[in-house]
């Protein structure tokens, strides 16, 4: 009888539930609080617990959080709310602080009050070129040094000025229809560029290509590297060309005129009058033009006092995406970084 009980106990001990639901009677010595250690298998208990943990709801929730396709259970509302708030609230960045007053005031005696002129330009080397009546000056913002670049006769005056992209050359257009190039380091004149038939009120650089617009409505491209520099001439504007700006990629030229129109030109087809787009939404002359520095196909244009609006254009589709009324003339755009 003793051998039979030992055999039954040995054959049933592998199942942890047989001690509770089996009718077999076990007779072994042991304390009521501390069971017989010979009946305990710690390795088996550890394996059973480990296999059952995967099926717990808590671990299923963790798997679903990690994106496991095995679980389709939804997260608790509390976890959903935390994830939603983390996605909606961006990382905190300090706001920009704009100055409440001017940092410096420069005297500009005899400056011409003519909306159609472009007589100030800030160069890459932190030097401001400005025309005052018949004289052209350079002001170094780092050293506050002032140099006179040129002076012309009383019947002539600088109507536009523009730094080259590398900051080595200054181009100045005059009321007498010529363009003068100056060396920015030696301050000496380099060469004249002819071809215009009216005062040269707007200039724009694209590498070694210099584009000019005049009161006759003509737009001329010059290659400053060669002797016969004139590359192309187009005349579409019915009034003075008072704004020119090349895109950041150098593939599109925007021109604004006294005829209240904005034209977009393909750099490869400047020899023809076929424009890419023609915008006629402004009610006054368009002088202020600027391309977005971080989206190559976005252009901003500003109208004169009779218009007072700033318009944003999608140059790929040729559509106006934004219009802001300012009730003032838009004279100049400054290149800015993307807002945070």
C-alpha positions in Angstrom: 0.0 0.0 0.0 2.8 2.4 0.8 4.4 1.6 -2.7 1.1 2.4 -4.4 0.7 5.8 -2.7 4.3 6.7 -3.6 3.7 5.8 -7.2 0.6 7.9 -7.5 2.3 10.9 -5.9 5.3 10.6 -8.2 3.0 10.4 -11.4 0.8 13.4 -10.4 3.3 15.9 -9.1 4.1 17.3 -12.6 0.7 18.9 -12.8 0.3 21.9 -10.3 -3.5 21.5 -10.3 -3.8 17.8 -9.5 -3.2 18.3 -5.8 -6.5 20.3 -5.7 -8.9 18.6 -8.0 -7.7 15.0 -8.0 -9.5 12.5 -5.8 -6.2 10.9 -4.9 -5.4 11.1 -1.2 -1.9 12.2 -0.3 -0.4 11.2 3.0 2.9 12.9 3.7 4.3 14.6 6.7 4.5 18.4 6.8 3.7 21.5 8.8 0.3 23.2 8.2 2.1 26.5 7.3 5.3 25.3 5.7 4.7 22.5 3.1 7.0 19.7 2.4 10.0 21.1 0.4 10.3 17.8 -1.5 7.0 18.5 -3.3 8.2 21.9 -4.6 9.9 22.4 -7.9 11.1 26.1 -8.2 12.2 25.7 -11.8 8.8 24.5 -12.9 7.0 27.2 -11.0 9.2 29.9 -12.6 8.5 28.5 -16.1 4.7 28.4 -15.5 4.7 32.0 -14.3 6.8 33.2 -17.2 4.5 31.6 -19.7 1.4 33.1 -18.2 2.8 36.7 -18.1 2.5 37.2 -21.8 -1.3 36.7 -21.6 -1.8 39.4 -19.0 -3.7 42.5 -20.2 -0.9 44.8 -18.9 1.6 43.2 -21.3 -0.9 43.3 -24.1 -1.3 47.0 -23.6 2.5 47.5 -23.7 2.7 45.5 -26.9 0.0 47.7 -28.5 1.8 50.9 -27.4 4.8 49.6 -29.3 2.8 49.2 -32.4 2.5 45.3 -32.3 0.1 44.1 -34.9 -0.8 41.1 -32.7 -2.9 43.3 -30.4 -5.9 45.4 -31.6 -6.8 46.6 -28.2 -7.2 50.4 -27.8 -5.2 52.3 -25.2 -6.8 53.7 -22.2 -8.3 57.2 -22.5 -5.6 58.5 -20.2 -2.8 57.2 -22.4 -4.5 58.5 -25.5 -4.8 61.9 -24.0 -1.1 62.0 -23.0 -0.1 61.0 -26.5 -2.4 63.5 -28.1 -1.2 66.4 -26.0 2.5 65.5 -26.7 1.8 65.6 -30.5 -0.2 68.8 -30.4 2.2 70.8 -28.1 5.4 71.6 -30.0 8.8 71.8 -28.4 9.1 75.2 -26.7 11.3 77.7 -28.5 12.0 81.2 -27.2 10.1 83.9 -29.2 12.0 86.4 -31.2 12.4 89.9 -29.7 12.1 92.8 -32.1 13.7 96.1 -31.1 11.2 98.7 -30.1 13.3 101.5 -31.4 16.0 102.2 -34.0 19.6 101.0 -33.2 21.2 103.8 -35.3 20.1 106.8 -37.3 22.1 107.9 -40.3 22.0 111.4 -41.8 20.9 111.3 -45.5 21.0 114.9 -46.8 19.7 115.5 -50.3 18.3 112.0 -50.7 15.9 111.8 -53.6 12.2 111.2 -52.6 11.3 109.2 -55.6 9.4 105.9 -55.1 10.6 104.4 -58.4 14.3 104.6 -57.5 16.3 101.9 -55.7 19.1 103.9 -54.2 20.0 101.7 -51.1 21.4 98.2 -50.9 23.1 96.3 -48.1 26.0 94.1 -49.2 27.3 90.8 -48.1 30.2 92.4 -46.3 27.9 94.5 -44.1 28.4 97.7 -46.1 25.5 99.9 -47.1 25.6 101.6 -50.5 23.4 104.7 -50.7 23.0 107.4 -53.3 22.6 111.0 -52.0 21.7 113.4 -54.9 24.7 113.1 -57.3 27.0 111.2 -55.0 27.3 107.6 -54.1 28.5 106.6 -50.6 29.5 103.4 -48.8 28.9 103.1 -45.0 30.6 100.3 -43.2 28.2 99.1 -40.4 31.1 97.4 -38.5 33.5 100.3 -38.4 31.1 103.2 -39.1 33.5 104.3 -41.8 32.1 106.3 -44.7 33.6 106.4 -48.2 32.5 108.4 -51.2 32.4 106.1 -54.2 31.5 108.5 -57.0 30.0 111.8 -58.0 28.5 112.9 -61.2 27.4 116.1 -62.8 24.2 117.9 -61.7 22.2 116.8 -64.7 22.9 113.2 -63.8 22.3 111.2 -60.6 22.4 107.5 -59.4 19.0 106.0 -59.8 19.8 102.4 -58.6 22.6 100.6 -56.8 23.1 96.9 -56.2 25.9 94.7 -54.7 27.0 91.6 -56.5 26.3 88.3 -54.7 29.9 87.8 -53.7 30.2 91.4 -52.4 33.1 92.3 -54.7 31.4 94.5 -57.2 28.9 97.4 -57.0 26.6 98.2 -59.9 25.1 101.7 -60.1 22.5 102.7 -62.7 22.2 106.4 -63.6 19.6 108.8 -64.9 21.8 109.1 -67.9 21.1 105.7 -69.3 24.3 103.9 -68.4 25.5 101.4 -65.7 28.8 101.8 -63.9 30.6 98.9 -62.2 32.9 99.6 -59.3 35.5 97.4 -57.5 34.3 97.2 -53.9 37.9 96.9 -52.5 39.7 99.6 -54.5 36.6 101.7 -55.0 37.7 102.3 -58.6 35.4 102.2 -61.6 35.7 99.0 -63.6 33.6 99.5 -66.8 30.5 101.0 -68.3 27.5 99.1 -69.6 25.3 100.6 -72.3 22.0 99.6 -73.9 19.2 101.3 -72.0 17.3 104.3 -73.4 16.0 105.7 -70.1 17.1 106.1 -66.5 18.2 102.8 -65.0 16.0 102.6 -61.9 16.4 98.9 -61.0 19.2 96.4 -61.0 19.5 92.7 -60.1 22.5 90.3 -60.1 22.5 86.6 -60.9 26.1 85.4 -60.7 27.9 87.1 -63.5 24.6 88.2 -65.2 23.5 91.8 -64.4 19.9 92.6 -65.2 18.7 96.2 -65.5 15.3 97.9 -66.0 14.7 101.4 -67.2 12.0 104.0 -67.5 11.5 103.0 -71.1 10.1 99.6 -69.9 13.0 97.6 -71.2 14.8 94.8 -69.4 18.4 94.0 -70.4 20.7 91.2 -69.4 24.5 91.8 -69.4 27.3 89.2 -69.0 29.9 91.3 -67.2 32.7 88.9 -68.1 32.8 89.6 -71.8 33.4 92.7 -73.9 30.2 92.6 -75.8 28.1 92.1 -72.7 24.6 92.5 -74.0 22.8 89.1 -74.0 19.1 89.9 -74.3 16.6 92.8 -74.4 12.8 92.5 -73.8 10.3 95.3 -73.6 6.9 94.3 -72.3 6.1 96.7 -69.4 4.2 99.8 -70.5 5.8 101.9 -67.9 9.0 102.2 -65.9 10.5 99.0 -64.6 10.9 99.7 -60.9 11.5 96.3 -59.4 13.7 93.3 -60.4 14.5 90.1 -58.4 16.0 86.8 -59.4 14.8 83.6 -57.7 17.2 81.8 -55.3 17.7 79.1 -57.9 18.4 81.7 -60.6 15.9 80.2 -63.0 13.1 82.8 -62.8 13.2 86.6 -62.9 10.4 88.7 -61.4 9.8 92.2 -62.7 7.5 94.8 -61.4 6.5 98.0 -63.3 4.7 101.3 -63.2 2.0 99.6 -65.2 0.9 97.8 -62.0 2.0 94.4 -63.5 4.3 91.6 -62.3 5.9 89.4 -64.9 7.8 86.1 -64.4 10.5 85.3 -66.9 12.3 82.0 -67.6 16.1 82.6 -67.5 16.5 80.3 -70.6 14.0 82.2 -72.7 14.8 85.9 -71.9 15.5 86.6 -75.6 11.7 86.3 -76.3 8.7 88.1 -75.0 7.0 84.9 -73.8 6.6 85.2 -70.0 5.9 82.4 -67.6 3.2 84.3 -65.7 1.6 87.7 -65.6 0.0 89.0 -62.4 -2.4 92.0 -62.6 -3.8 92.0 -59.1 -2.1 95.2 -58.0 -3.7 98.7 -58.4 -0.4 100.7 -58.3 3.2 100.4 -59.3 5.0 97.3 -58.1 8.5 98.0 -56.7 9.0 95.6 -53.7 9.7 92.0 -54.8 11.2 89.2 -52.8 11.5 85.4 -53.2 11.0 83.2 -50.2 14.5 82.0 -48.9 13.2 78.6 -47.9 10.5 77.9 -50.6 11.9 78.5 -54.1 8.5 78.9 -55.7 7.0 81.5 -53.4 7.1 85.2 -54.4 6.0 88.3 -52.4 5.1 91.6 -54.1 4.2 95.0 -52.7 2.2 97.8 -54.4 2.5 101.5 -54.2 0.4 104.1 -52.3 -2.6 103.5 -54.5 -2.6 99.8 -53.7 -1.1 99.3 -50.3 -1.2 95.5 -50.4 1.3 92.7 -50.0 0.6 89.6 -52.1 2.1 86.1 -51.9 2.2 84.1 -55.1 2.6 80.5 -55.9 4.8 80.8 -59.0 4.3 77.1 -60.0 0.6 77.5 -60.3 0.5 81.2 -61.0 -2.0 81.9 -58.2 -2.3 84.4 -55.3 -2.2 82.5 -52.0 -2.3 85.5 -49.6 -3.2 89.2 -49.6 -2.5 91.6 -46.8 -3.7 95.2 -46.8 -1.2 97.6 -45.2 -2.6 101.0 -46.4 0.9 102.1 -47.1 3.6 101.8 -49.8 5.7 98.7 -49.9 9.2 99.9 -50.8 11.6 97.1 -50.0 11.7 93.5 -48.7 14.3 92.0 -46.4 15.3 88.4 -46.6 14.3 86.6 -43.4 14.7 83.1 -42.0 11.7 80.8 -41.5 9.7 81.7 -38.3 9.9 79.2 -35.5 
